[in-house]
Amino acid sequence: MPLSLYNTLTRKKEEFQPVHAPQVGVYLCGPTVYSEAHLGNARGPVVFDVLTRYLRYLGYQVRYVRNITDVGHLESDADTGEDKMEKAARAARIEPMQVAQHFANRYRQNMLALGCLPPDIEPQASGHITEQIGLIEEIVANGFGYEVNGSVYFDVPKYNEAHRYGKLSNRSIEDQLGGTRDTLAGQDEKRSPLDFALWKKAAPEHIMRWPSPWGEGFPGWHLECSAMSRKYLGDLSDIHGGGLDLMFPHHECEIAQCQASHTHTDESRVWMHNNMITVNGTKMSKSLGNFVLLGEMFKGPAGPLVQGYSPMVVRFFLLQAHYRSPVDVSDDALQAARKGYRKLMNGLRLIEKLVPSSDGAELPGDADLRKLMADLFTGLEDDLNTARTIASLFNLLRKFNTLATTPAAMAEVSGPVLAEAVAAYRTLVVDILGLQDEPRANAEQLLELTLSFYSEAKADKAYDKVDLIRAALKGQGIVIKDTKAGVEWAYSEE
């Protein structure tokens, strides 16, 4: 069965057909790095990490781009308020790029902890001002942008005469105008309340500014992704994604910008949107104060959570639901996820011990094992349904447990088919879902426990055990020292 993905642009599942197979270009809208990332910021990267892993498993040559927003994202989508980066910098009395670097580093650390492979390209908006200015010039030249007092705006009503602004979010111009005020609320220079900024003139106190044909200023938030996607993935990429909250206006504006430029495309063939993380049914957001920071979540307690959860448990928690379904965060849900994650990890340990009773010839139990294997990838093929994939893994794991505990069942399975099933389980869990075993033991506590056993053995004059413990620790680069104060340890210097 070929891979099918739900395309927000067409509102249906479609068989995935790359623009230039076997190359595949994937773009994920990354974070605005003005503060620590919260759990909601992690869902998109985890989902798209699985997507890129699976595409590579299928044999595609994937170029995965995930951007960093470090300029242009104002407090309001209506092009008002302070730049989020500058606001954070003023509060900390440091340079905006210090803020960007610090939180970008923290974001990357958290994504690595969650098992997300680094993107192939991670462009920053501030490093692509030239490309953004060039894109604006194209839009203006084509008659869809206008300059007023050093700022440049996208003319949405004029664009809508030949195109459809709102086709991604399925909103009509009339509905959008109905939701605006009669006045432009201080944005008098705009021709329409729907127009959005391509370039903003920098006020005298504005720190982040660049020269442009329209004077010193900074790019609009929506512009950066269009410019960077085009630079690294071409005029039409294969997949563009982000959270459901980015569908409008951010992604809607991206499509309009590309159609209005010399590119004349929808920027991407497939638009994918992951649903939100909620807390008690309410969207997690910093503005509502119900967010859970990732760094705090890994240690605990954090926000509504009374304890911490390891990165791999969090990853499993995010993957046990379909990416287009909302996920409600709670201690009960995360504790259930921890049990499920540990079951899969125990499965990795179990499959190493499975030894078939027979080689070669087909046996009666092979058909059942093949059926379980065939179902493993059905979920991924059907719009990246990781929830179904995990359920299929548990079905196969139950079969493995039966084989491990029932010799008669193992005798019904041939070696080659069992080896194939084991390989499929490991590939899916580790290579595609990206779940890795996490050390749960505290090394210091284990060492103290070992030293107590050493002291007991020495007191009992069980010198064979004393020598055994000494040798075992020395093999780990640790030496035991008997002192007047008691037993101590040190790193071996040999």
Secondary structure, DSSP 8 states (H G I E B T S, - for coil): ---EEEETTTTEEEE---TBTTEEEEEE---B-SS--BHHHHHHHHHHHHHHHHHHHTT-EEEEEE-BB-S--BSSTTS-S-BHHHHHHHHHTS-HHHHHHHHHHHHHHHHHHTT----SB--BGGGGHHHHHHHHHHHHHTTSEEEETTEEEE-HHHHHHHS-TTTTTT--HHHHHHTS-SS-TT-TT-SSTT-EEEEEE--TT-SS-B--TT-SEEE-HHHHHHHHHHHHH-SSEEEEEEEGGGIIIIIHHHHHHHHHSSS-S-SEEEEEEE--EEETTEE--TTTT---BHHHHHHS-BTTBSS---HHHHHHHHHTS-TTS-EE--HHHHHHHHHHHHHHHHHHHHHTT---SB-SS--TTHHHHHHHHHHHTHHHHBTS-HHHHHHHHHHHHHHHHHHHH-HHHHTTSBHHHHHHHHHHHHIIIIIIS-------S-HHHHHHHHHHHHHHHHHTT-HHHHHHHHHHHHTTTEEEEEETTEEEEEE---
